[in-house]
Amino acid sequence: MRLRLRWSDTLLSYAFLAPALLLLAVFTFYPLLYGTYLGFTTYDGARFARGLGPEWTGLENFRTLANDPLFVQSLVNSVKYLLVVPVLQVASLGVAVLVNQQLPGMAFFRAAYYVPVVTSVSLAAVMWEWVFHREGTLNWILTALHLTTKEQAFGWLNSEQWAFFAVMLVTFWRGFGYYMVLYLAGLQNIPSELEEAAILDGANAWQRFWQVTVPLMRPTILLCALLSTIAALKVLEEVLVLTNGGPLNSTYTALMYVYAKAFQGFEFNYGLASAAGLVVAAVGLLLSALNFRLLRSDAGGPE
């Protein structure tokens, strides 16, 4: 009788899970497996037009990628984009500590910092294009501070040297509020008794931050570091709407290469795009493992 009830409970559990598992199978697992398979095949618009399916070619797509200067540059740009991750995390954690204070009007600042997260990319692009314009806000501020002159002003998004950092600033602006909210949630889960005990022990604010707050926040820091690392490797929208990879491919990222090979022009090279996506995924897994190695060992809290 007890075994029958156990089986009944198991079947009922799987029945409740079935809709979610079905959606995962259709929209996650199948595309993942099929995309992996396409990475080892030749499949483009020409074969599709002739009614032909993918042709297995092994590692040929990966050899093509290794010999493609544009892909190598795009992958280097994506790795360089990781420079935004530590800056973004430190700034988000610092502001989360500030807005965690019980002061009048603090709820307004929390909401204001989150506004960029829910702002559409197209609207943000219009705003930032004006900021980076030759006669835009950024050059006006630099001129007002006497750091440059009107004659020296230039379009930041048209500069091969500065366009990459301009786009990176937009990514920082868009992601800042999201990670701040995650850190804020982590801070509010820290028991107040621990900080009170540290105060009684004579610890100052800086000591409490490093010896109480940071150790207890390590799981949240690990989560945010993983999310921001993956997001930096997958950056596409900001580049697409602000520079389209230019000037001279200085902002061309690996995911934009995937997008261009699969959907732009008339090539529709799904096999090569899938192979490039696999390389990006492999780099992402490697960096995620590195994050775990650096942060996971101390994620249990203070000793």
NORQUI-V201328 format. One record per backbone hydrogen bond with DSSP energy under -1.0 kcal/mol. NH is the residue of the N-H (numbers start at 1). CO is the residue of the C=O. Records with the same first field share a line. If there is no record, write none. Layout:
NH = CO / CO
This chain:
5 = 1
6 = 2
7 = 3
8 = 4
9 = 5
10 = 6
11 = 7
12 = 8
13 = 9
14 = 10
15 = 11
16 = 12
17 = 13
18 = 14
21 = 17
22 = 18
23 = 19
24 = 20
25 = 21
26 = 22
27 = 23
28 = 24
29 = 24
30 = 25
32 = 28
33 = 29
34 = 30
35 = 31
36 = 32
37 = 33
38 = 34
39 = 35
40 = 37
41 = 38
42 = 55
45 = 267
48 = 44
49 = 45
50 = 46
51 = 48
52 = 47
55 = 42
57 = 40
58 = 40
60 = 57
63 = 59
64 = 60
65 = 61
66 = 62
67 = 63
68 = 65
72 = 68
73 = 69
74 = 70
75 = 71
76 = 72
77 = 73
78 = 74
79 = 75
80 = 76
81 = 77
82 = 79
83 = 80
84 = 81
85 = 82
88 = 84
89 = 85
90 = 86
91 = 87
92 = 88
93 = 89
94 = 90
95 = 91
96 = 92
97 = 93
98 = 94
99 = 95
101 = 98
103 = 101
106 = 103
109 = 105
110 = 106
111 = 107
112 = 108
113 = 109
117 = 114
124 = 120
125 = 121
126 = 122
127 = 123
128 = 124
129 = 125
130 = 126
131 = 127
132 = 128
136 = 133
138 = 131
140 = 136
141 = 137
142 = 138
143 = 139
144 = 140
145 = 141
146 = 143
147 = 142
156 = 132
158 = 155
159 = 156
163 = 159
166 = 162
167 = 163
168 = 164
169 = 165
170 = 166
171 = 167
172 = 168
173 = 169
174 = 170
175 = 171
176 = 172
179 = 175
180 = 176
181 = 177
182 = 178
183 = 179
184 = 180
185 = 181
186 = 182
187 = 183
188 = 184
190 = 187
194 = 191
196 = 192
197 = 193
198 = 194
199 = 195
200 = 196
201 = 197
202 = 199
203 = 198
208 = 204
209 = 205
210 = 206
211 = 207
212 = 208
213 = 208
214 = 209
216 = 212
217 = 213
221 = 217
222 = 218
223 = 219
224 = 220
225 = 221
226 = 222
227 = 223
228 = 224
229 = 225
230 = 226
231 = 227
232 = 228
233 = 229
234 = 230
240 = 236
241 = 237
242 = 238
243 = 239
244 = 239
246 = 243
250 = 247
251 = 245
257 = 253
258 = 254
259 = 255
260 = 256
261 = 257
262 = 258
263 = 259
264 = 260
269 = 261
270 = 268
271 = 43
273 = 269
274 = 270
275 = 271
276 = 272
277 = 273
278 = 274
279 = 275
280 = 276
281 = 277
282 = 278
283 = 279
284 = 280
285 = 281
286 = 282
287 = 283
288 = 284
289 = 285
290 = 286
291 = 287
292 = 288
293 = 289
294 = 290
295 = 291
296 = 292
299 = 296
301 = 298
